[in-house]
């Protein structure tokens, strides 16, 4: 029940209610019909017995008239009734007692009671007003069913704006931040719609503020880096000069990486896929890493890919960087087997599940233990390319795996 949608729950609830109501009406009408039929037979038997017993006393015309009034019957000509019964009537009761015999016939015009005694025959017609119990019960039942249907459609109509709200939220989740709900009523759905609009406005303001901050800070950082890079050219010591040049270049690369991360984490970002090779991606990752080649154990792999080279290289670079920083021997290895890239390093196992470290760090424990923002960037990049990151600890080593079978370019391997 917890996983049922509101609309499905309403469908089931009203279907059950209407089904129970229809079944109840059907059983009630069937029971009422049988009860009414039994009551009529008993009523006509009572009339016949009373009439036959009174006939023995040779009642006067006034007494017979009183009898007819008491039982709401009237005598009718035998021939006319007989013809009507033969044409359209049917026998619904026939019985015999010590006073004589009685038969009850049903015709479209009403009921006839035929009373027979030795030397005496009489045809009586039921003169009671029509009984509309069945019709009234049927009318009430139909009214209740229609009322339930009206309530059902009214509730669905009231909930219809929720579907529109759901579609708008999905659009927003897919990166469309320029949406607006217009719901004119003051009910609960209207309050939700207004709160949603206010939240979108607030989020757009935050995004605009963040983008402005990122652009400004990167611009402000580039200016002193550029000036420092120019000033380094005046240094005569080639060793010092090369170290400073490499440091300034690395700063520029870090700013570019920061811009890439900012771009990747936006909802509407789409990777730039191109034909490349695994070797080219790994070379790019090593260039970004800026550490001694001896710290990375890397084998050449002749595998063709269709991927975003810069982003995949950045993800691999972060995994290599984490492996070097937090390994016991400051070394890391990368292997490729059965479509899986594995980055391994000697060290202690992670204290928490991988999902703890793929969130942007917000706790002191993440800042101090590492595997915080780096793995957050890796996870975001891989998600954009429909790849997954997995972790296991075995034989004293941390192993981070990327299954890249989805981006292996098969056609180039033929």
N, C-alpha and C positions, 0 to 999 in steps of 0.2 A: 504493500500500500504506500510505503514511503516513496517509492520510485515512480508512482503514477503521476502523470501530469494532471493539472486541475481540470482541463477540458475532458480528459479520459475519465477521471473520477466522476464528473458531472454526467457524462454519457452513461456510465455504468449505473449511477445512482437513479437517474430518471428512467432508464430502461427497466431496472428492477422494480421501481415504484409503479410504473405504468403496467408492467406485466402482472404484478400482484393485484393491482386495481381491476384490470380486465378479468383476471381469473376469479376474483371475489364477486364481481358483477355477474359473471357467467354462472357460478355456483348458486348465487342468491336467486337469480331469475329461474334457474332450473328447479331449485327447492320451492320457490314461491309458486311456480306453475303446478307442481305436483300437489302442493298443499291446497292450492285453490281448487284443483280438480277433486281432491278428496272431500273438501268442505262442501262443494256443490253436490256431490253424490249423497253425502249424509243429509244435506238439506232436503234434497228431493225424496229421499227415503222417508224422512220425517213427515214431509207433506203427504206422501202416499199413505203411510200408516195412519196418520191423523184423519185423512179424508175417509179412508175405508172404514175406520172404526166409527166415525160419526155418521156414515151412511146407514149403519145398522139401526140408528136411533130415529130414522126418518126425519131429518132436520127440515125446518121450514126454509122458504126462500130467503128470509132475512138472516137466518143462521148460516146458510151457505154463503151469502154475500159477505157476512162477517168473517167467515173462514177464508174466503178469497182475499179479503183485505189484510187479514192477519199474516198470511203467508205470501202476500204480494204475487198472486197468480190470478189468471182469468180464464174462463172456459172459452174454447174456440171451436168452430165447426169442424167436425171430424174429417169431412171430405177435403176441405182446403188444407188442413194440416197434413193429412195423409199424402196428398199430392206433393207438397213441399218437401216432406221427409223422403219420399221416394226419389225425387229429382236431385236434391242437394244435401240430404241429411245423413247422419250416421248414428248408430246406437252407442251411447257411452256408458249405459248401465242397464241391467235387467235383473230383476229379483222377484221373489215370491215369499209371501208370508201367510199366516193363518187367515188374514183378512182378504187376501186376493193377490193379484200380480201387478207389478209396476215396471214400466220401461221409460227410460229417459233418452231423448233424441237431441242431437245438436245440429242446428242449421245456421246458415249465414244470418238469418233474421232473429235467432235466439234459441232458447231451449224449450222443448215440449215434454210434458209429462203425461204418459198414457197410463190411466188407471183402469184396471179391469176387475170386475167382481161378477159372480154369477148373476146373469140377467142385467148387468149394469156396466156400461163402458163410458169413459169420460176422457176428453183430451183437454189438458190445461197448458197454458203458456206462461212461462216465467215472466212476470211483469216488473221485476226489480230493475232499477236503473243500472246501466252498464258499469262494470268494475274496471277501473283504469289503474289498478295497482301495478300491473305488469308494465304498462306504458309509462307510468310515472317513474318506476324504478329504473327502467331502461333509459328514460330521458335524463334522470339524475346521474346515472353511470356515464352516459356519453358526455354530459356536461363536465363531470369530474375529469374524464380522460382528456377532453379538450383543454380544460384549465391547466392540467399538468403539462400538456404540450406547449401551451402559451408561456407558462413559467419557464419551461426548458429553453425555448427559443429566446425568451427575454434575458435569461442568465447568460446564454451564449453570446447574445448581442452585447451585453454589458461587459463581457470578458474579451470581446474582439479587439479592443484597443491594446490589450496586453500583447497580442501577437505582433501588432505594429511596433510596440515598444521593444519587444524581443528582437525583431529584425533590425531596429535602429541600434540596439546595443551590440548586435553582431557586426553591423557595419563599423561601429566605433572600435570594436575589438580587432577588426581587420585593417585598421589604420585610417579610416575616414573620420577625421576629427571636426569636419565642418557640417555636422548634421544638427538638426533642431527638431524637437517634437512640438507640435501645436495641438494641445488638447484643451478645449474651451470650458470643460466642466470642473466643478470644485470637489469632485469625489476623491476617493483614495487613489485611483489611477491618475487623476489630474495632478495630485500632489507628487506622486512618483515621477510623472513626466516633467514637472517643473523642477524637481530636485535633480533629475537627470540633466536637464538643460543647464542648470546652474553649475553642476559638476563639470560638464563639458567646457563651459566658459572658463572655469577655474583651471582646469587641466591645460587648456590651450594657452592661458596666460602663463602657467608654469613652464610649459614647453618653450614658449617664445622667450621667456626670461632666461631659461637654461641655455637655449641656442645663442642668445645674445652674449651671455657670460662666456660660453665656450669660444665663440668667435673672437671676443675681445682678449681673453687670456692667451689664446694661441697667437693672436697678432702681437700682443705685448711681449710674449716670450721670443718670438722670431726676431724682433728688432735687436735686443742685446746679443742674441746668438749670432746674428749676421755681423754685427759690429765686432764681436769677439773673433769671429772667423777671419774677418779682414785684418784685424790687429795681429793675429797669429802669424801672418805672412811676413811680418817684420822681424820675427825671431830668427836668430842665426843658428841656434842649436837645432840640428835636424831631428834628433831623437825627441826632444821636448816639443818641437814644432809638430811632428807627426802625431804624438800623443794627444796634443791639444786639438789638432785638426779632427782626429778620429772622435774625440769627445764631443766637439761641436756638431759633427755630422750625426753622431748618435742622438744628440738632443733634438736635431731636426727630424730624425727618424721616429723618435718617441712622440713628437708632436703629430707626425703623420699617422702613427699608430693610434693615438688618442682620437684623432679625427675619424679613423676607420671604425674604432669601437663605438663612437657616438653614432656613426651611420648605421652600423650593424644592429644596434639595439632599438632602432626605430621600427614601428610596426609595419610600415609600407616599404621596407627595404627589400630589394630583390638582388641576389648575387649575380655577378657578371660571369657567366659560364663560358669557358673557352677550351679548346683542345690543348692539352698539355701533357707532361709526363710527370710521374712521381719523382723522378730524379730532379727535375726542374723545381718542383715544389720544395723538396728537401734542401736543395742548394739555397733557395730563397730564404728558407727558415734559418739555415746556418748563418747566412749573411745578417739577418736581423738579430741573431743571438749574440754576436760580437763576443765570443769567448774563444779560447784556444781550441783548435781542432782536436787536440788529444783528449779533451774532456767529453767528446761525443763519439761514441762508437757507432758508425754509420756504414751501411753496405749499399752499393749501387743497385738500383732496381729498375729494370727496363719495363715499366708498366705505363700504359697510356690512360689518361684520365680526361674527364670533362668536368672542370671545376673552376671556381674562382681562385686563381693562383695566389693572390695577395692574402685573401682571407684564410685559406687553408694553411698557407705558410705561417701566418700569424698564430693560428691555433696550435700548430705543431711546435712553433718556436716557444710559446708559453709553456707547453708541456715539458719541453727540453729544459727550459729555464728553471721551472719548478723542480725538476729532477735533479739538476746540478746543485741548486741552492740547498735542498733539504736532504740530499743523500749523504751518507757517512763518508764516502770517498770522493765526493765532489765530481762524480762522473755519471754519465747516463748513456744508455744504449737504445737504439731504435731498430726494430726488426719488422719485416713484412712477411706474413704467412697466411695463406687461405683468405686473402682479401681483407686482412686485419692488420692495421699498423699498431705496434705495441711499443710504448715508451716505458723502459724499466730503469729503476735506480735502487741502490742498496739503502735501506733505511727502516725506520719504525713504521708499523701500519697506521693508517688513519684512525683517529679516535671515534669518528662519526661516519655515518653513511655518506656516500658521494654527494647526495642531494644537499647535504648541509653546506658543502663547500662550493657548490655551483650557484649559490645565491650571493648577491653582492654583499661584501662583509659589512656587518652592522654591530658585531660584538667584538669585545676585546680579545676573546679567545681566537677568533679568526685572524685578527691582525698580528697576534703574536706567533701563531702556529703556521701561518702561511696558507697556501692553497685556497685563498679567498677570492680576490678580484681576478687573478689569473685564470682560474678554472671557470669563473663566471663568464669571462670573455670567450674562453674555449667553447663552453656549452652553448652560448648564444650563436657563435659562428657556425657550429656544427648543426644546430637546429635549423638555421637558415638554408643549409644545404641538404636537409633531410638525413643527416647522419647522427649517430649517437655515440656518447662517451660512456665507457664502462670501466670499472675498477676492480682489481682483485689483489690480494697479498699472498705471495707464495715464495717459499725458499728464501725468506729474509728480504724480499724485494717488493717494492710497490710497482704494480703494472697498470698502466692506463692504456686502454684499447680504443681505437677508432675503426669501426667497420666501414671501409670505403668501397665495398662491392657495388653500391648503388651508383657510383660515379666513374667506375672503370669503363673506359670507352672500348667496347668489344670490337667494333669494326676496324679499328686501327691495329688490332692484334693478329688479324688474319694474314 
